[in-house]
Structures are given as C-alpha cells and as structure tokens.
Amino acid sequence: MDAPSLEAQPGSGVLEAWAPLGLLDFTPSTPLPDVAKQGLTPVRLDWHQGRLLEPKPLPADHVPPSRMVLPRLVDCHVHLDKAYTWQEHPNLSGSYSGALDANLREHNTRTVASVLQRGERAMERAFANGLRAIRSHVDSGGPGAEPSWDALLTLQQRWRSRIDLQLVALVPLAFWGTAEADALARRVAASGGCLGGVLTPPCGSSVVTEQLEALLRLADRYNCGVDLHIDEADHGAAEGMVQLLKALRRVPVQVPVTCSHASSLSLLPAPRLMRLAERMAAAQINVIALPLTNAWLLARADHATPLQRPQAPIRQLQRCGVPVAVAGDNVADPWFPGGDFDPLALLAASMPLTQLLPWQRLGLAPFTTAPPAILQLEWDGVLRAGAPADLICTEGRGWSDLIQCSPQRQILVNGHWQSSPSARP
C-alpha cells in the first residue's frame, strides 16, 4: 500500500480518510460533518512536528476517500513471557487444565534468552500491526519468574520510544500475604506496573478475602494498580467478584482496580448481574474482556459442542457505567494457539463472539478509548488538535472492508510513516 501522504517536512503530512465519528474531536467553530455512514465520516487529517492539527470534515461533494483511519491502538492484557510457546508445549486437549499443565512445563524451561527472543518477536509484530501500548502479565513465581522479569524489563526499556509496555506480577493470590511479597511489590512499583493474582472457584472463604485485603494494602502502599485474573470459569458464578467487592469495602484504595476475564458473571440471572454491575461501577472497577481465549477454553466437553460459552457480559456492564476493554490475551501458547498481536484481527474475531457493533460508540470503545483509559495513558485515542500523530491507515470505505481479513496497513508514529508489516514470521 502506498504511503497515504507526501510529507513537506519531517513529521508533517496530510491524509484524507474515513474515521469513526466518535473518535473525532472538533473545535466548537468547526462545522459538523454532513456525511456519515456506518459511524464513519470522511475527514482530512493534517499533522506537523508529530502532532495532529484540527481535523477537517470533508464536504458532501468531495470525492469519497478510499482509506480508513484509526488511532494506534492498545492491547491491555497479553502474556509476552509465554507467547509463541505452543509449538514446543501444545495443549492438544484444548482444556483449561491442559493449559495449566503445559504452561507449568514451559515455565520450568525459561531462560532470559528464550523469553527475550520470543518477546522481541512479539513486540515487532505488535508495532507493525499498530499497537502503541501493551500490558503484559508476567508469571512471577517459580524458576521462570526471574528470567521472565529480566527479559521483559529489558524489552520495556528497548521499546519505550515505540510501545509503552506495562507489566503485571501474576502470582497465586496467597503470595501477597507472604514475607516475599514486599520485595516483589517494590520491584513492580519501580517498573510502573501492577500487582495481580488469580481468583477462580471455589473462592468463597474468608481466607480469600484476607488474601485480597493483603494485596490491596500492598498496592496502595506502593501506588501500584491492581489487575486480577478473576472468575475465568464456567461455574461458581461471580464468586471472585463478590469477594473483591467485600475486600474493597474493608480496604478502600486510591489505585485503579481492574478485573480481567470476569467470564462467569454471565452465568448470573439478569437481575443479580445488574445489581452486581452497579456495585462494580460504584467501586470504580474496570473490566478487561478476553473473548478469544475464553471461547477456546471454557465450557469445553468431550464429544459435545458447548451451547453457551461464558464471557464477560460487556454490554450489561457498560450500561451500568463499568469501563470495559477487549484484549487479545494469549498468542500461540498453551492457552490459545492463535493470535498475532494484531488489534484489527482482534476486532474482527471478537465481533461474532461479543456481538459488539463498532459503528456504535459503545461497540467501538472497548477497542479504542477504554484500553488507554484503563492503562491510564496520557492520550485517550481521540483524534483532535494536539494529539499524537499516531495512526493506523488501511484501504477501505467501511467496517466490512476492515474485518474481511487482516488488512495491509500503514502505521504513522510521531508523524512519520513506518514500513508496512512484514509477512507473518
């Protein structure tokens, strides 16, 4: 695909393309667009010295653009430390327990060099595909923990000018009540990361509440956000979320609290789900839905196709005011054999699973504005005067063109066009 503009000087350029109306911020004096279809409107985007100028709507009699544009996007839940390990450690049963077993075998073989090599490959793909920020959970217990952290901290520094990499310490929840917890929390805080843990049923005991309270106290002490793997299950509906809300009542915190997966919430009766969602909104809890891995693993049974697949109830949560993002989770590892750190492929694959409509504001937000908000990034992803000139540009005039296949694209970073993505490695 040819570069969409000719640059008069470094960091400057112009592009005419279809853009989501909900991602455009016009000044009050700008006439509103008089052309819109599928939630898109044709605009002229100019940038200078790496910053966007005010977007200009194209008039109705203007030749329609043949390109679409989105901001560079954010994947707020991945696992870089285990990416691309499926080949050596496959989970041929496709089950949750099979993934756990294969993950443990792989974890015991990690070295700094192996995690660094796979992580570098992942970051290259992410950058070429249009990601500007990633939050990766890191297995932080056992023999693979130290190599994983050393490698990912190296990647964080190596890629800091291209991709903002946040790290989450992923450990059994009970770890945060041990003597070693303080040292890990300090390391996480130094990296600008979050404290994490896993809550899967059964988790209804007071011991779990106490473990959560210990985690919350540490997070608040070191000013680390919290990002939990919670209720990733096809039973024990919302047990983890109920415990978290109880712990937050006892130990209120000032740091952001995020719940990844939240799959079993969908098993609640509608009235109970709405009451729970209202409590989550009041507690300012964020949710990250992970539809690909959850659809692959959960409710799996021998010789039967599951008729219901638990997943985060995105639209019900949104209606109650809970911010929800959709993220990619696993890439070619024991938990999911597919993926490519490609935000456009994630959008396309998620649509039939979640039935989100990207031409609606709340249908597009989980892929565009909610992820940077949850990661507390400086730029919210809205195209406005002064925003970074960081764009994804593809051929096409509507959403169908975008999701038919993973399209070729040009990536604009700080006002400079990058080369097109290389062939899949």
Secondary structure, 3 states (H helix, E strand, C coil): CCCCCCCCCCCCEEEEEEEEHHHECCCCCCCCCCCCECCEEEEEEEEECCEECCCEECCCCCCCCCEEEEECEEEEEECHHHCCCCCCCCCCCCCHHHHHHHHHHHHCCCCHHHHHHHHHHHHHHHHHHCEEEEEEEEECCCCCHHHHHHHHHHHHHHCCCCCEEEEEEECCHHHHHCCCHHHHHHHHHHCCCEEEEEECCCCCCHHHHHHHHHHHHHHHHCCCEEEEEECCCCCCCCHHHHHHHHHHHHCCCCCCEEEEECHHHHHCCHHHHHHHHHHHHHCCEEEEECHHHHHHHCCCECCECCCCCCCCCHHHHHHCCCCEEECCECCCECCECCCCCCHHHHHHHHHHHHCCCCCCHHHHHHHCCHHHHHCCCCCCCCECCCCECCEEEEECCCHHHHHCCCCCEEEEECCEECCCCCCCC
